[in-house]
Amino acid sequence: MINSERQTARPIRWAMVGGGRGSQIGYIHRSAALRDRTFDLVAGAFDIDPARGQAFGAELGLDPARCYPDDQALFAGEAARPDGIEAVSIATPNSTHFPIAKAALDHGLHVVCEKPLCFTVAEAEELQRLAASRSRVVGVTYGYAGYPMIEQARAMVASGDLGDIRLVNLQFAHGFHNTAVELDNPATRWRVDPRFAGPSYVLGDIGTHPLYLARVIAPELKIKRLLCARQSFVASRAPLEDNAVTLMQYDTGAFGTVWSSAINAGATHSQKVRIVGSRASLEWWDEHPNQLSFEVQGEPARAIERGMAYLHPEALAADHISSGHAEGLFEAWANLYGKFAAAMEATDRGDTARLASLRYPDIAAGVEGVRWVETCVRSADAGGVWVDYA
């Protein structure tokens, strides 16, 4: 099925904080949100430099009066307008996520936030309570979850194709930061500075991506305890890690590993999710996102292709184009933004049935990501010991 219909009655009036000129992630947000016109970008505070941010907004075709110097001016200015924004996306350094998201919720706005949602579980749970009290949606951009083959993997696990789940092997291990690239790259520099990045680098920046995918694919698995060891191979990054290995014991008896790394020299992305069952395994690799490897013991391995009629309906529902044509990151993010928009509209209408039918990385997923990072850091800083996951 080709998904060509907008999931909302009208576009949601939308703004961005951050994501200005030169921001790769800002471009991805805008491309995804505007692709199926589920959102209309009408305002923003795009840059820490107000003049530069206003100039960038003008380049996007926005009214200069709606290109604000900062998030506080944005929220106050838009609240005073009859056609003010209804939602905001936050694409700024980690240290700013909590205060900006809290201010947005206080102004009655729906929120889409980059991960990690914030620094601590206490902060994340405060946002969760505030979102619930205001009946607002908070979406977290685990963008890889928008790929159709993740839905196929989930359906196969649920239907018992793999048997009992025994092992979950996860990795996101690229090599682009195997040297001190942050010395010449401001976009990397803040990621290795605890003042802006928080208590971790690769655990929070990339490790939570495959962790969330595993939760989508095998939601019955709950972490019981974990052990984490982390290293700073580029010494100037300490105390933040550029490599970490996490072992996880699930309450079902299954076992998991997560390799999070920015110093896997020679690797491009290497984000892989492998789920091993008692009779078969499946594996998804984000560099080849249109295929899912399915391996049944004693049979030839097979590659399951996106868009084919033999797929589960959940996988086909996320297609933008027929099989044989490659879909990529922008389509995956567009799927996510479509669900964000549908959830926001359903929330505003009080449509609980519609809300119950939607699955997307929500505030609970954001809280869980922060909890996992916090627990990993606690384990690693205690010398790499097993700690209960609570």
Contacts in CASP RR format, 6 or more apart in sequence:
PFRMAT RR
TARGET T0000
AUTHOR 0000-0000-0000
METHOD contacts of the structure
MODEL  1
MINSERQTARPIRWAMVGGGRGSQIGYIHRSAALRDRTFDLVAGAFDIDP
ARGQAFGAELGLDPARCYPDDQALFAGEAARPDGIEAVSIATPNSTHFPI
AKAALDHGLHVVCEKPLCFTVAEAEELQRLAASRSRVVGVTYGYAGYPMI
EQARAMVASGDLGDIRLVNLQFAHGFHNTAVELDNPATRWRVDPRFAGPS
YVLGDIGTHPLYLARVIAPELKIKRLLCARQSFVASRAPLEDNAVTLMQY
DTGAFGTVWSSAINAGATHSQKVRIVGSRASLEWWDEHPNQLSFEVQGEP
ARAIERGMAYLHPEALAADHISSGHAEGLFEAWANLYGKFAAAMEATDRG
DTARLASLRYPDIAAGVEGVRWVETCVRSADAGGVWVDYA
1 313 0 8 1.000
1 316 0 8 1.000
1 317 0 8 1.000
1 319 0 8 1.000
2 319 0 8 1.000
2 320 0 8 1.000
2 321 0 8 1.000
2 322 0 8 1.000
3 317 0 8 1.000
3 318 0 8 1.000
3 319 0 8 1.000
3 320 0 8 1.000
3 335 0 8 1.000
4 320 0 8 1.000
6 36 0 8 1.000
6 37 0 8 1.000
6 38 0 8 1.000
7 36 0 8 1.000
7 38 0 8 1.000
7 338 0 8 1.000
7 339 0 8 1.000
7 341 0 8 1.000
7 342 0 8 1.000
7 345 0 8 1.000
8 38 0 8 1.000
8 338 0 8 1.000
8 341 0 8 1.000
8 342 0 8 1.000
8 344 0 8 1.000
8 345 0 8 1.000
9 345 0 8 1.000
11 37 0 8 1.000
11 38 0 8 1.000
11 39 0 8 1.000
11 40 0 8 1.000
12 38 0 8 1.000
12 39 0 8 1.000
12 40 0 8 1.000
12 86 0 8 1.000
12 87 0 8 1.000
12 110 0 8 1.000
12 341 0 8 1.000
12 344 0 8 1.000
12 345 0 8 1.000
13 39 0 8 1.000
13 40 0 8 1.000
13 42 0 8 1.000
13 83 0 8 1.000
13 84 0 8 1.000
13 85 0 8 1.000
13 86 0 8 1.000
13 87 0 8 1.000
14 33 0 8 1.000
14 39 0 8 1.000
14 40 0 8 1.000
14 41 0 8 1.000
14 42 0 8 1.000
14 85 0 8 1.000
14 86 0 8 1.000
14 87 0 8 1.000
14 88 0 8 1.000
14 89 0 8 1.000
15 41 0 8 1.000
15 42 0 8 1.000
15 43 0 8 1.000
15 44 0 8 1.000
15 45 0 8 1.000
15 74 0 8 1.000
15 78 0 8 1.000
15 85 0 8 1.000
15 87 0 8 1.000
15 88 0 8 1.000
15 89 0 8 1.000
16 26 0 8 1.000
16 29 0 8 1.000
16 30 0 8 1.000
16 41 0 8 1.000
16 44 0 8 1.000
16 45 0 8 1.000
16 46 0 8 1.000
16 88 0 8 1.000
16 89 0 8 1.000
16 90 0 8 1.000
16 91 0 8 1.000
17 44 0 8 1.000
17 45 0 8 1.000
17 46 0 8 1.000
17 71 0 8 1.000
17 74 0 8 1.000
17 88 0 8 1.000
17 89 0 8 1.000
17 90 0 8 1.000
17 91 0 8 1.000
17 92 0 8 1.000
17 100 0 8 1.000
18 26 0 8 1.000
18 44 0 8 1.000
18 45 0 8 1.000
18 46 0 8 1.000
18 47 0 8 1.000
18 90 0 8 1.000
18 91 0 8 1.000
18 92 0 8 1.000
19 25 0 8 1.000
19 26 0 8 1.000
19 27 0 8 1.000
19 29 0 8 1.000
19 46 0 8 1.000
19 47 0 8 1.000
19 91 0 8 1.000
19 92 0 8 1.000
20 26 0 8 1.000
20 46 0 8 1.000
20 47 0 8 1.000
20 53 0 8 1.000
20 56 0 8 1.000
20 91 0 8 1.000
21 46 0 8 1.000
21 47 0 8 1.000
21 52 0 8 1.000
21 53 0 8 1.000
21 55 0 8 1.000
21 56 0 8 1.000
21 59 0 8 1.000
23 91 0 8 1.000
23 187 0 8 1.000
24 187 0 8 1.000
25 91 0 8 1.000
25 114 0 8 1.000
26 91 0 8 1.000
28 329 0 8 1.000
28 330 0 8 1.000
28 333 0 8 1.000
29 89 0 8 1.000
29 91 0 8 1.000
29 112 0 8 1.000
29 141 0 8 1.000
29 333 0 8 1.000
30 41 0 8 1.000
30 60 0 8 1.000
31 330 0 8 1.000
31 333 0 8 1.000
31 334 0 8 1.000
32 330 0 8 1.000
32 333 0 8 1.000
32 334 0 8 1.000
32 336 0 8 1.000
32 337 0 8 1.000
33 39 0 8 1.000
33 41 0 8 1.000
33 89 0 8 1.000
33 334 0 8 1.000
33 337 0 8 1.000
34 40 0 8 1.000
34 41 0 8 1.000
35 330 0 8 1.000
35 331 0 8 1.000
35 334 0 8 1.000
35 337 0 8 1.000
36 334 0 8 1.000
36 337 0 8 1.000
36 338 0 8 1.000
38 337 0 8 1.000
38 338 0 8 1.000
38 340 0 8 1.000
38 341 0 8 1.000
38 342 0 8 1.000
39 87 0 8 1.000
39 337 0 8 1.000
39 341 0 8 1.000
41 60 0 8 1.000
41 62 0 8 1.000
42 62 0 8 1.000
42 63 0 8 1.000
42 66 0 8 1.000
42 83 0 8 1.000
42 84 0 8 1.000
42 85 0 8 1.000
43 62 0 8 1.000
43 63 0 8 1.000
43 66 0 8 1.000
43 67 0 8 1.000
43 68 0 8 1.000
43 74 0 8 1.000
43 78 0 8 1.000
43 84 0 8 1.000
43 85 0 8 1.000
44 57 0 8 1.000
44 62 0 8 1.000
44 66 0 8 1.000
44 67 0 8 1.000
44 68 0 8 1.000
44 74 0 8 1.000
45 53 0 8 1.000
45 67 0 8 1.000
45 68 0 8 1.000
45 69 0 8 1.000
45 70 0 8 1.000
45 71 0 8 1.000
45 73 0 8 1.000
45 74 0 8 1.000
46 52 0 8 1.000
46 53 0 8 1.000
46 56 0 8 1.000
46 57 0 8 1.000
46 67 0 8 1.000
47 53 0 8 1.000
47 56 0 8 1.000
50 68 0 8 1.000
50 69 0 8 1.000
50 70 0 8 1.000
53 67 0 8 1.000
54 64 0 8 1.000
54 67 0 8 1.000
54 69 0 8 1.000
56 67 0 8 1.000
57 64 0 8 1.000
57 67 0 8 1.000
58 64 0 8 1.000
58 67 0 8 1.000
66 78 0 8 1.000
68 74 0 8 1.000
68 77 0 8 1.000
71 100 0 8 1.000
71 103 0 8 1.000
71 104 0 8 1.000
72 103 0 8 1.000
74 85 0 8 1.000
74 88 0 8 1.000
75 88 0 8 1.000
75 103 0 8 1.000
75 104 0 8 1.000
75 107 0 8 1.000
75 109 0 8 1.000
76 107 0 8 1.000
78 84 0 8 1.000
78 85 0 8 1.000
78 107 0 8 1.000
79 107 0 8 1.000
85 109 0 8 1.000
86 109 0 8 1.000
86 110 0 8 1.000
86 344 0 8 1.000
86 348 0 8 1.000
87 109 0 8 1.000
87 110 0 8 1.000
87 111 0 8 1.000
87 112 0 8 1.000
87 137 0 8 1.000
87 340 0 8 1.000
87 344 0 8 1.000
88 104 0 8 1.000
88 109 0 8 1.000
88 110 0 8 1.000
88 111 0 8 1.000
88 112 0 8 1.000
89 111 0 8 1.000
89 112 0 8 1.000
89 113 0 8 1.000
90 96 0 8 1.000
90 97 0 8 1.000
90 100 0 8 1.000
90 101 0 8 1.000
90 104 0 8 1.000
90 111 0 8 1.000
90 112 0 8 1.000
90 113 0 8 1.000
90 114 0 8 1.000
91 114 0 8 1.000
92 100 0 8 1.000
92 114 0 8 1.000
93 190 0 8 1.000
93 196 0 8 1.000
93 197 0 8 1.000
94 114 0 8 1.000
94 116 0 8 1.000
94 118 0 8 1.000
94 119 0 8 1.000
94 196 0 8 1.000
94 197 0 8 1.000
94 198 0 8 1.000
95 119 0 8 1.000
95 195 0 8 1.000
95 196 0 8 1.000
95 197 0 8 1.000
95 198 0 8 1.000
97 113 0 8 1.000
97 114 0 8 1.000
97 116 0 8 1.000
97 117 0 8 1.000
97 118 0 8 1.000
98 117 0 8 1.000
98 118 0 8 1.000
98 119 0 8 1.000
98 123 0 8 1.000
98 127 0 8 1.000
101 111 0 8 1.000
101 113 0 8 1.000
101 117 0 8 1.000
101 118 0 8 1.000
101 127 0 8 1.000
101 138 0 8 1.000
102 126 0 8 1.000
102 127 0 8 1.000
102 130 0 8 1.000
104 111 0 8 1.000
105 111 0 8 1.000
105 127 0 8 1.000
105 130 0 8 1.000
105 131 0 8 1.000
105 134 0 8 1.000
105 136 0 8 1.000
105 138 0 8 1.000
106 130 0 8 1.000
106 134 0 8 1.000
108 134 0 8 1.000
108 136 0 8 1.000
109 136 0 8 1.000
110 136 0 8 1.000
110 137 0 8 1.000
110 138 0 8 1.000
110 340 0 8 1.000
110 344 0 8 1.000
110 347 0 8 1.000
111 131 0 8 1.000
111 136 0 8 1.000
111 137 0 8 1.000
111 138 0 8 1.000
111 139 0 8 1.000
112 138 0 8 1.000
112 139 0 8 1.000
112 140 0 8 1.000
112 141 0 8 1.000
112 337 0 8 1.000
112 340 0 8 1.000
113 138 0 8 1.000
113 139 0 8 1.000
113 140 0 8 1.000
113 141 0 8 1.000
114 140 0 8 1.000
114 141 0 8 1.000
115 140 0 8 1.000
115 141 0 8 1.000
115 142 0 8 1.000
115 204 0 8 1.000
115 208 0 8 1.000
115 209 0 8 1.000
115 366 0 8 1.000
115 369 0 8 1.000
116 204 0 8 1.000
116 208 0 8 1.000
116 366 0 8 1.000
116 369 0 8 1.000
116 370 0 8 1.000
116 373 0 8 1.000
117 123 0 8 1.000
117 124 0 8 1.000
117 127 0 8 1.000
117 138 0 8 1.000
117 140 0 8 1.000
117 363 0 8 1.000
117 366 0 8 1.000
117 367 0 8 1.000
117 369 0 8 1.000
117 370 0 8 1.000
118 124 0 8 1.000
118 127 0 8 1.000
118 370 0 8 1.000
119 198 0 8 1.000
119 199 0 8 1.000
119 370 0 8 1.000
120 370 0 8 1.000
120 374 0 8 1.000
121 367 0 8 1.000
121 370 0 8 1.000
121 371 0 8 1.000
121 374 0 8 1.000
123 370 0 8 1.000
124 366 0 8 1.000
124 367 0 8 1.000
124 370 0 8 1.000
124 371 0 8 1.000
125 367 0 8 1.000
127 138 0 8 1.000
127 363 0 8 1.000
128 138 0 8 1.000
128 363 0 8 1.000
128 364 0 8 1.000
128 367 0 8 1.000
130 136 0 8 1.000
131 137 0 8 1.000
131 138 0 8 1.000
131 363 0 8 1.000
135 347 0 8 1.000
136 347 0 8 1.000
137 340 0 8 1.000
137 343 0 8 1.000
137 344 0 8 1.000
137 347 0 8 1.000
137 362 0 8 1.000
137 363 0 8 1.000
138 362 0 8 1.000
138 363 0 8 1.000
138 366 0 8 1.000
139 340 0 8 1.000
139 343 0 8 1.000
139 360 0 8 1.000
139 361 0 8 1.000
139 362 0 8 1.000
139 363 0 8 1.000
139 365 0 8 1.000
139 366 0 8 1.000
140 361 0 8 1.000
140 362 0 8 1.000
140 363 0 8 1.000
140 365 0 8 1.000
140 366 0 8 1.000
141 333 0 8 1.000
141 336 0 8 1.000
141 361 0 8 1.000
142 208 0 8 1.000
142 209 0 8 1.000
142 212 0 8 1.000
142 213 0 8 1.000
142 336 0 8 1.000
142 361 0 8 1.000
142 365 0 8 1.000
143 209 0 8 1.000
143 329 0 8 1.000
143 332 0 8 1.000
143 333 0 8 1.000
143 336 0 8 1.000
143 361 0 8 1.000
144 150 0 8 1.000
144 209 0 8 1.000
144 212 0 8 1.000
144 213 0 8 1.000
144 271 0 8 1.000
144 286 0 8 1.000
144 289 0 8 1.000
144 332 0 8 1.000
145 212 0 8 1.000
145 213 0 8 1.000
145 216 0 8 1.000
145 332 0 8 1.000
145 336 0 8 1.000
145 360 0 8 1.000
145 361 0 8 1.000
146 318 0 8 1.000
146 332 0 8 1.000
146 333 0 8 1.000
146 335 0 8 1.000
146 336 0 8 1.000
147 284 0 8 1.000
147 286 0 8 1.000
147 289 0 8 1.000
147 318 0 8 1.000
147 327 0 8 1.000
147 328 0 8 1.000
147 332 0 8 1.000
147 335 0 8 1.000
148 306 0 8 1.000
148 307 0 8 1.000
148 311 0 8 1.000
148 315 0 8 1.000
148 316 0 8 1.000
148 318 0 8 1.000
148 319 0 8 1.000
148 327 0 8 1.000
148 335 0 8 1.000
149 284 0 8 1.000
149 289 0 8 1.000
149 290 0 8 1.000
149 291 0 8 1.000
149 292 0 8 1.000
149 304 0 8 1.000
149 306 0 8 1.000
149 315 0 8 1.000
150 213 0 8 1.000
150 216 0 8 1.000
150 217 0 8 1.000
150 284 0 8 1.000
151 312 0 8 1.000
151 314 0 8 1.000
151 315 0 8 1.000
151 317 0 8 1.000
151 318 0 8 1.000
152 292 0 8 1.000
152 304 0 8 1.000
152 311 0 8 1.000
152 312 0 8 1.000
152 314 0 8 1.000
152 315 0 8 1.000
153 217 0 8 1.000
153 273 0 8 1.000
153 275 0 8 1.000
153 282 0 8 1.000
153 284 0 8 1.000
153 292 0 8 1.000
154 216 0 8 1.000
154 217 0 8 1.000
154 218 0 8 1.000
154 219 0 8 1.000
154 314 0 8 1.000
155 312 0 8 1.000
155 314 0 8 1.000
155 315 0 8 1.000
156 162 0 8 1.000
156 282 0 8 1.000
156 294 0 8 1.000
156 312 0 8 1.000
157 165 0 8 1.000
157 217 0 8 1.000
157 218 0 8 1.000
157 275 0 8 1.000
157 282 0 8 1.000
159 312 0 8 1.000
161 280 0 8 1.000
161 282 0 8 1.000
161 294 0 8 1.000
162 275 0 8 1.000
162 276 0 8 1.000
162 277 0 8 1.000
162 278 0 8 1.000
162 279 0 8 1.000
162 280 0 8 1.000
162 281 0 8 1.000
162 282 0 8 1.000
163 277 0 8 1.000
163 278 0 8 1.000
163 279 0 8 1.000
163 280 0 8 1.000
164 277 0 8 1.000
164 278 0 8 1.000
165 218 0 8 1.000
165 220 0 8 1.000
165 221 0 8 1.000
165 252 0 8 1.000
165 254 0 8 1.000
165 275 0 8 1.000
165 276 0 8 1.000
165 277 0 8 1.000
166 254 0 8 1.000
166 255 0 8 1.000
166 276 0 8 1.000
166 277 0 8 1.000
166 278 0 8 1.000
167 254 0 8 1.000
167 255 0 8 1.000
167 256 0 8 1.000
167 274 0 8 1.000
167 275 0 8 1.000
167 276 0 8 1.000
167 277 0 8 1.000
168 214 0 8 1.000
168 218 0 8 1.000
168 221 0 8 1.000
168 248 0 8 1.000
168 250 0 8 1.000
168 254 0 8 1.000
168 255 0 8 1.000
168 256 0 8 1.000
168 257 0 8 1.000
168 273 0 8 1.000
168 274 0 8 1.000
168 275 0 8 1.000
168 276 0 8 1.000
169 256 0 8 1.000
169 257 0 8 1.000
169 272 0 8 1.000
169 273 0 8 1.000
169 274 0 8 1.000
169 276 0 8 1.000
170 207 0 8 1.000
170 210 0 8 1.000
170 211 0 8 1.000
170 213 0 8 1.000
170 214 0 8 1.000
170 256 0 8 1.000
170 257 0 8 1.000
170 258 0 8 1.000
170 259 0 8 1.000
170 272 0 8 1.000
170 273 0 8 1.000
170 274 0 8 1.000
171 210 0 8 1.000
171 258 0 8 1.000
171 259 0 8 1.000
171 260 0 8 1.000
171 261 0 8 1.000
171 270 0 8 1.000
171 271 0 8 1.000
171 272 0 8 1.000
172 202 0 8 1.000
172 206 0 8 1.000
172 207 0 8 1.000
172 209 0 8 1.000
172 210 0 8 1.000
172 259 0 8 1.000
172 260 0 8 1.000
172 261 0 8 1.000
172 269 0 8 1.000
172 270 0 8 1.000
172 271 0 8 1.000
173 259 0 8 1.000
173 260 0 8 1.000
173 261 0 8 1.000
173 262 0 8 1.000
173 264 0 8 1.000
173 267 0 8 1.000
173 270 0 8 1.000
173 271 0 8 1.000
174 206 0 8 1.000
174 261 0 8 1.000
174 262 0 8 1.000
174 264 0 8 1.000
174 267 0 8 1.000
174 268 0 8 1.000
174 269 0 8 1.000
174 270 0 8 1.000
175 261 0 8 1.000
175 262 0 8 1.000
175 263 0 8 1.000
175 264 0 8 1.000
175 265 0 8 1.000
175 266 0 8 1.000
175 267 0 8 1.000
175 268 0 8 1.000
176 262 0 8 1.000
177 188 0 8 1.000
177 234 0 8 1.000
177 242 0 8 1.000
177 262 0 8 1.000
177 263 0 8 1.000
178 233 0 8 1.000
178 234 0 8 1.000
178 262 0 8 1.000
178 263 0 8 1.000
178 264 0 8 1.000
178 265 0 8 1.000
178 266 0 8 1.000
179 234 0 8 1.000
180 234 0 8 1.000
180 236 0 8 1.000
180 237 0 8 1.000
181 188 0 8 1.000
182 188 0 8 1.000
182 189 0 8 1.000
182 191 0 8 1.000
182 192 0 8 1.000
182 237 0 8 1.000
183 189 0 8 1.000
190 196 0 8 1.000
190 197 0 8 1.000
191 197 0 8 1.000
191 201 0 8 1.000
191 205 0 8 1.000
192 201 0 8 1.000
192 236 0 8 1.000
192 237 0 8 1.000
192 240 0 8 1.000
192 242 0 8 1.000
193 240 0 8 1.000
194 239 0 8 1.000
194 240 0 8 1.000
197 205 0 8 1.000
197 240 0 8 1.000
198 240 0 8 1.000
199 240 0 8 1.000
199 373 0 8 1.000
199 374 0 8 1.000
199 377 0 8 1.000
200 230 0 8 1.000
200 240 0 8 1.000
200 241 0 8 1.000
200 244 0 8 1.000
200 373 0 8 1.000
200 376 0 8 1.000
200 377 0 8 1.000
201 237 0 8 1.000
201 240 0 8 1.000
201 241 0 8 1.000
201 242 0 8 1.000
201 262 0 8 1.000
202 241 0 8 1.000
202 242 0 8 1.000
202 243 0 8 1.000
202 244 0 8 1.000
202 260 0 8 1.000
202 261 0 8 1.000
202 262 0 8 1.000
203 228 0 8 1.000
203 230 0 8 1.000
203 241 0 8 1.000
203 244 0 8 1.000
203 246 0 8 1.000
203 260 0 8 1.000
203 372 0 8 1.000
203 373 0 8 1.000
203 376 0 8 1.000
203 377 0 8 1.000
204 260 0 8 1.000
204 369 0 8 1.000
204 373 0 8 1.000
205 262 0 8 1.000
206 260 0 8 1.000
206 262 0 8 1.000
206 271 0 8 1.000
207 244 0 8 1.000
207 258 0 8 1.000
207 260 0 8 1.000
208 369 0 8 1.000
208 372 0 8 1.000
208 373 0 8 1.000
209 271 0 8 1.000
210 258 0 8 1.000
210 271 0 8 1.000
210 272 0 8 1.000
210 273 0 8 1.000
211 258 0 8 1.000
211 369 0 8 1.000
211 372 0 8 1.000
212 361 0 8 1.000
212 365 0 8 1.000
212 368 0 8 1.000
212 369 0 8 1.000
213 273 0 8 1.000
213 284 0 8 1.000
214 221 0 8 1.000
214 273 0 8 1.000
214 275 0 8 1.000
215 221 0 8 1.000
215 365 0 8 1.000
215 368 0 8 1.000
216 359 0 8 1.000
217 273 0 8 1.000
217 275 0 8 1.000
218 275 0 8 1.000
220 252 0 8 1.000
221 250 0 8 1.000
221 251 0 8 1.000
221 252 0 8 1.000
221 254 0 8 1.000
222 250 0 8 1.000
222 251 0 8 1.000
222 252 0 8 1.000
223 248 0 8 1.000
223 249 0 8 1.000
223 250 0 8 1.000
223 251 0 8 1.000
223 372 0 8 1.000
223 389 0 8 1.000
224 249 0 8 1.000
224 250 0 8 1.000
224 251 0 8 1.000
224 253 0 8 1.000
224 388 0 8 1.000
224 389 0 8 1.000
225 248 0 8 1.000
225 249 0 8 1.000
225 386 0 8 1.000
225 387 0 8 1.000
225 388 0 8 1.000
225 389 0 8 1.000
226 246 0 8 1.000
226 247 0 8 1.000
226 248 0 8 1.000
226 249 0 8 1.000
226 372 0 8 1.000
226 375 0 8 1.000
226 376 0 8 1.000
226 379 0 8 1.000
226 386 0 8 1.000
226 387 0 8 1.000
226 389 0 8 1.000
227 246 0 8 1.000
227 247 0 8 1.000
227 379 0 8 1.000
227 384 0 8 1.000
227 385 0 8 1.000
227 386 0 8 1.000
227 387 0 8 1.000
228 244 0 8 1.000
228 245 0 8 1.000
228 246 0 8 1.000
228 247 0 8 1.000
228 375 0 8 1.000
228 376 0 8 1.000
228 377 0 8 1.000
228 379 0 8 1.000
228 380 0 8 1.000
228 384 0 8 1.000
229 244 0 8 1.000
229 245 0 8 1.000
229 380 0 8 1.000
229 383 0 8 1.000
229 384 0 8 1.000
230 241 0 8 1.000
230 243 0 8 1.000
230 244 0 8 1.000
230 245 0 8 1.000
230 376 0 8 1.000
230 377 0 8 1.000
230 380 0 8 1.000
231 241 0 8 1.000
231 242 0 8 1.000
231 243 0 8 1.000
231 244 0 8 1.000
232 238 0 8 1.000
232 239 0 8 1.000
232 240 0 8 1.000
232 241 0 8 1.000
232 242 0 8 1.000
233 242 0 8 1.000
233 243 0 8 1.000
233 263 0 8 1.000
234 242 0 8 1.000
234 263 0 8 1.000
241 260 0 8 1.000
241 380 0 8 1.000
242 261 0 8 1.000
242 262 0 8 1.000
242 263 0 8 1.000
243 260 0 8 1.000
243 261 0 8 1.000
243 262 0 8 1.000
243 263 0 8 1.000
244 258 0 8 1.000
244 259 0 8 1.000
244 260 0 8 1.000
244 261 0 8 1.000
244 376 0 8 1.000
244 380 0 8 1.000
245 257 0 8 1.000
245 258 0 8 1.000
245 259 0 8 1.000
245 260 0 8 1.000
246 257 0 8 1.000
246 258 0 8 1.000
246 260 0 8 1.000
246 376 0 8 1.000
246 379 0 8 1.000
247 255 0 8 1.000
247 256 0 8 1.000
247 257 0 8 1.000
248 255 0 8 1.000
248 256 0 8 1.000
248 257 0 8 1.000
248 258 0 8 1.000
248 389 0 8 1.000
249 255 0 8 1.000
249 256 0 8 1.000
249 386 0 8 1.000
250 256 0 8 1.000
264 270 0 8 1.000
268 287 0 8 1.000
269 286 0 8 1.000
269 287 0 8 1.000
270 285 0 8 1.000
270 287 0 8 1.000
271 285 0 8 1.000
271 286 0 8 1.000
271 287 0 8 1.000
272 283 0 8 1.000
272 284 0 8 1.000
272 285 0 8 1.000
272 286 0 8 1.000
273 283 0 8 1.000
273 284 0 8 1.000
274 281 0 8 1.000
274 282 0 8 1.000
274 283 0 8 1.000
275 281 0 8 1.000
275 282 0 8 1.000
275 283 0 8 1.000
279 296 0 8 1.000
279 297 0 8 1.000
280 294 0 8 1.000
280 295 0 8 1.000
280 296 0 8 1.000
280 297 0 8 1.000
281 293 0 8 1.000
281 294 0 8 1.000
281 295 0 8 1.000
282 292 0 8 1.000
282 293 0 8 1.000
282 294 0 8 1.000
282 295 0 8 1.000
283 292 0 8 1.000
283 293 0 8 1.000
283 295 0 8 1.000
284 292 0 8 1.000
284 293 0 8 1.000
285 291 0 8 1.000
285 293 0 8 1.000
289 306 0 8 1.000
289 327 0 8 1.000
289 328 0 8 1.000
289 329 0 8 1.000
289 332 0 8 1.000
290 305 0 8 1.000
290 306 0 8 1.000
290 324 0 8 1.000
290 326 0 8 1.000
290 327 0 8 1.000
290 328 0 8 1.000
291 303 0 8 1.000
291 304 0 8 1.000
291 305 0 8 1.000
291 306 0 8 1.000
292 303 0 8 1.000
292 304 0 8 1.000
293 301 0 8 1.000
293 302 0 8 1.000
293 303 0 8 1.000
293 304 0 8 1.000
294 301 0 8 1.000
294 302 0 8 1.000
294 303 0 8 1.000
294 304 0 8 1.000
295 301 0 8 1.000
295 302 0 8 1.000
304 310 0 8 1.000
304 311 0 8 1.000
305 323 0 8 1.000
305 324 0 8 1.000
306 315 0 8 1.000
306 319 0 8 1.000
306 323 0 8 1.000
306 324 0 8 1.000
306 327 0 8 1.000
307 315 0 8 1.000
307 316 0 8 1.000
307 319 0 8 1.000
307 322 0 8 1.000
307 323 0 8 1.000
307 324 0 8 1.000
308 323 0 8 1.000
309 316 0 8 1.000
318 335 0 8 1.000
319 327 0 8 1.000
320 327 0 8 1.000
320 331 0 8 1.000
320 334 0 8 1.000
321 327 0 8 1.000
321 331 0 8 1.000
336 360 0 8 1.000
336 361 0 8 1.000
339 358 0 8 1.000
339 359 0 8 1.000
339 360 0 8 1.000
340 360 0 8 1.000
342 354 0 8 1.000
342 358 0 8 1.000
343 355 0 8 1.000
343 358 0 8 1.000
343 360 0 8 1.000
343 362 0 8 1.000
345 351 0 8 1.000
346 352 0 8 1.000
346 354 0 8 1.000
346 355 0 8 1.000
346 358 0 8 1.000
347 355 0 8 1.000
371 389 0 8 1.000
372 389 0 8 1.000
375 387 0 8 1.000
375 389 0 8 1.000
378 387 0 8 1.000
379 385 0 8 1.000
379 386 0 8 1.000
379 387 0 8 1.000
END
